[in-house]
Amino acid sequence: MSNVNVNSIKNLNNNVTVDLSTDNQITVTGANNFSVNSSGNINTSGDIGASGNVGVGSTVPTVALDVGNKTDAVALPKGTTAQRPTAVAGMLRWNTTTGAAELYNGAEWIEVITDYIPSGSTILG
C-alpha cells in the first residue's frame, strides 16, 4: 500500500473543505467550521450536534452531557436581566445584574437560593 499526501480535500459542491496542511490540526470549513488540534481540542464557530451522549473529559459518557470526570467547573451562560433568552423550562444562567444564578421554571425566572442554612437551624422572623 502506498501513501497519498494531500493538503486539503473538497467535496463535489465545493462548499466543504477539510484542510490538513496545518501541523497536527484538522480544519473543516463549510456551514459549521471547526478544527481539531493535536490535543483533541475542538474549536467551532457553529453548532455541534450529537444524537447520543456527549462527554467532556470522558470517552464513555453516561448522560446527555457528561462532565463528571472533570474537577474544575462548568461555566454558565451569563448576561443581564435584559439579555435573558426566550426561555424554556429548565434553563439555567448567571444573571450579571443580580449577581446570582437563575432558573426558568416554565413560567418565570427564579433566583437560585445561594444562602446556606445548616441542618437543624431555626429561622426566626
N, C-alpha and C positions, 0 to 999 in steps of 0.2 A: 504494500500500500504506500502511496506517495502522499506527501503533504502539499496542500494548496495554501498559499499565503495571500490574504486579502486585507484591504484596509477598511472597506465598507461594503455592505450589501443593501440593495434597494429592492422593494417589491415591484411588481409589474406596473402598478399605477403611479409609481414614483412618489408616494405620499408617506412612506415609512422607510427610514434608513437605520441600519444597525452599523455603528461606527466602532471599529476595532483598532483604530490607529493610535489611540492614547494608551500609553503603557499601563497595564494592569487595570484597565477600565473598559466596560462595555457601555456605549451610549446609544439609546434608541430615541429617534426623533420622529414625530408624527403628531397625531391629535393629542396624545398624552406623552410628553417627553419624560424619560427617566434614564438614570445611569446607575450602574453597579460598579463600585470600586473593588480593589483587591481585598479589602477588609470585609466585603459583603454588605457595606452600607448602601442603601438605596436612596437616591435623590430624585424627586419628581416635581414637575410643575403642573401636574394634572392629578386626576383621581386614580387610585389603585383599587381595583375591585377584587373580591375573593368570594368564591361560592362556598368555601369551607372556613375553618378556623384560621386565624392569623396569630402567629407567635412572635413576640419581640423578646429576644433572648432565649427562645425555645424553638426547637425543631419539631416538637410534638405538642402543639397547643391543644388544650382540652376544652376551651370555651371560645366563643366568637372572637374576642380579643384577649389574648393571654399574655400578661406581662408579669406573671407570678414568679419567674426566675430572676427578675431584676431586683436590685436592692436600693435603687436611687429614688425616683419619684415619677409620677405621671403629671405632666403639665396640662392643666385645664385650659380650654379656650377662655379668653378674658376680653372684657370690654366694659364700657359704661352702661348705665341703665338704658340710655337712649339707643345703644347699639345691640340690644337684645335681638336675637334672631326670631323668625316666625317659629314658634315653639311647638314641640311635640312632647307629650308626657314622657318623663324620664330624662329629659335633657339636664345636664349639669354644666355650670360655667362659673367663672370667677367674675364678680361684679367689681370693677375698679372704682365705681362711685361710692359704694357702701363698704368696700374692703372686706367682702365676705363671699363665701361660696353660696350659690343659689341653685335651686332645683325647680323645674317646671312640673307641677303635679297634674297637669291636664286642664287646669282652669286658671292658674296664676303662678307667677314666680314666687317662691318662698325662700327665705334665707335659711341656710343650714345652720342650726344652733351650734355655736362654737364654744360656749362656756361649759366647763366640766364640773359636774356636781358628783362628788364621791358617793358611793353606795352607803346607805344608812343616814344620809344627811337629811335635815329637816329644813324646809323652805318656809320662812316666816314672811308674813305680809299679806 
